[in-house]
Amino acid sequence: MDANSSDAAVQLAARPVLEGPDIARMLTRIAHEIVERAKGADDVVLLGIPTRGVFLARRLAAKLEEITGRAVPVGSLDITMYRDDLRLGPARALARTEIPADGIEGRLVLLVDDVLFSGRTIRAALDALGDIGRPRAVQLAVLVDRGHRELPIRADYVGKNLPTSLREAVKVQLTEEDGRDAVLLGVKEANPAGGR
């Protein structure tokens, strides 16, 4: 997730633009699109980007299993040490990278994240992935694409395109981490460190 959608960046006046049922429908649609484009999802591996991307990847894996009748390998990919903004803010805690037992070599790796913004998080994920192995192809699924790309990166699967201004912040809440499912849109607070 891009840093612009962190908890500190959203004021209390944030309003929900998506609720739990909307998120469930979007994930179901994305799962069907994956099966269609991957011709059955036989060689798909889902890697969620911590934190909320991991939960979304697990949910997508469950939906893919419902559709195909086969378990889809799912794991997580920590990108902390690959970020280009480490020096701009306080130290970050490392998350876990968990690669499924069969690995990623020759597989279709689907990176999963909650919000796509500048594209820098996904660039870091591609760098991290390169240190782990060589997939056949890499695709990207995001719950929300808010625009404002700084790098030539686009998502293959998008739950919701949510045009925003740079003054706005998007916050995804998921039951596993936040106690409810919602996407909130609010006004960004000033960031004294100037980082994103």
N, C-alpha and C positions, 0 to 999 in steps of 0.2 A: 504494500500500500504506500502511496506517496505521502510524505510527511504532512502535506497540506490538509489532510483529512484527520489528523490526530485529535484526541480529546481536547487538548489545550487550544486548538484552533477554532472550536465551535462555541459560540456564546450560548447562554441558556435560552435565547429566543429562537433557537433552531426549530424549524417546523418539519414534521414528517412529510415526505413526498412519496414514500412507499411504505407499506405495512407488510406484516407477515404473509398473508395470502398472496400478495403481489410477488414477493420474493420466491415463494414456493412455485408459483406459475412460471416465473422466469427460469428457474432452475430446471423445471420439467421441460420447458421448450428448448433450453440449451442442450439438455441430455439427448433429446430427440434429434437435434441438429448434429450433434457429435456422431451419433449412430449412423445418420444418413451420410455425412461427409466422410467418415472413417470406414464406411462400408461394413458396419457391424461392430466396430470398436474392439476387434480381436487383439490388436497389439498396442492399445492405448494404455499409457501410464499417466495418472494424475499426480501432479506435484503442486501442493498449495504453498503460497508464500505467507509466512507467519505475519500476523496472527490469524486474522479472519479468513484469509485465503485457504488456510488449512481446513477450517470448518466447512467452507464452501466446497472444497475438493472432496471431502468425505460425503457431503450430501449428494454431490454429483455422482460419486461412485455408487452410492446406494440406488440412485435413480437409474443409472446405467445398468446395474444388476437387475432391477425390476424389468427393464425393457428387453435386455438381451438374455437374461437367465444365467449370466456368467459374472463371477466376481471380477472387478476391475482393480488392478493394483493402485494403491494410493499412498502417497508419502508427503513429505514436506521439504522445502528448500530454503534454508536460511541464507539471506543475501547480505547480512549485516556488514561483513568485512569486504564486500564488493561495492558498497555504496560510494558515490563520489562526493558525499556531503558529510563524511565522518568528522572532518575538522571544523565544520560549521556549527556544531551543537554539542550538547553534553554527551558523555559516553553512553553507548547503547548496550543493553544486555544481549548476549547471543541467544538465538533460538536454536531449535534442533533441526538438523537435516536428517531425514529418514528416507532412504531409498528402498523401494520394495526389493525383496529377495532376488528376483530375476533381473534386477538392474534396469538400465535404460538403453543399453546398446541395441541399435537397430530398431528401436521402438518409436512409436509416435508419442512424444511427451507433450502433455497438455498442462501448461502452467495456469494456475488459477489464483486470481487475486480479487479483492473486493472493489477497489476504485482504480481506474486508469486515469492519470492526470498528465504529468510531464513526460512520462515514459522512462524516467531514470531508474525507477525500481525494476522495471522489466529488463532494462539494459544490464543492471546488476545481476538479475536472475539468469540471464543468458551467459554472463561471464562465469557465474557459479556453476551452472550446468556444464559448461565446457571443461571444468576441472574434474567433473564426475565421470563423464563418458561422452559417447558420440551417438545421439539418437538419430533415427532415420529422418525425423522431422520434428519441429517444435511449433506448437500452436498456443494461442492465448485465449483464455476465457475470463471475462470480468463481469461482475454484477453491475457496475456502473461505469460508464465512460463519460467523463465530464469535460473532455476537450482540453485545449491549451497544451498540445504536445510541443515539447522542446526537442524531441528526437524522432526520427522516422520509424515510429512503432505504431502498430494498430492491432486491435483485438480481432480474432477470428470469430469469437462468440461474445455477444454483448447482451446482458439482461435488459439494460435501459440506457439509452443515450440521454444524458441530462445536461443540457447546455447551461453553463454557469459563467459568472464573471470571475475575475481574479480576486475580487473582494469577498467572494463566497467560499464556504467550506462545505464539503460533503462528509458526513459521518455515517458509516454503516454500523448498525448494531445487530448482533446475532445472539440468539438465546444462549449458546454455549459460553459466551464471554460476557454478555451484557444483560441477560435475563429476558430479552425480547428481540424480535426481528423487526427492523425498521431501517429506512434510509432517511437521514435528516439533512436538511439544507439550512445553513445559517450564515451569519456574517463572520468573517475571519477577524480574530483579534490581532492586534499588532504583535509581531514577533521580534523582540529586541535583538535576537541573534541574527536575524535577517536570513535564516536558512529556509530551505524548502525540501 
